[in-house]
Amino acid sequence: MTSSSLRINLHLCQAIIISFINLSKLKGILDAQFKNGKIVTINIDLPNEELSESSDPWIDNIGLFQDDPTFDEFLSEVNDYRNEVDKSEAHS
């Protein structure tokens, strides 16, 4: 083993040890926080206009692109992009 590879291995070991120490500290902090904590449910009253169907963005946008001549091309581009992403993830 050369001295440069020994230094790299030493730095790698130091980084691993520091990461382990930091994770151990984080675990201790989280354990302390959750030890005395509890989960609660809170009911919130919303104004009536926020409960109507028109506040639903999906409903508000139905038919938004029905007369757009480029929408089919857009969907084709989205599909091509998804296929590219799927292929790149399959090769990873």
Secondary structure, 3 states (H helix, E strand, C coil): CCHHHHHHHHHHHHHHHHHHHHHHHHHHHHHHHHHCCCCCCCCCCCCHHHHCHHHCHHHHCCCCCCCCCCHHHHHHHHHHHHHHHHHHHHHC
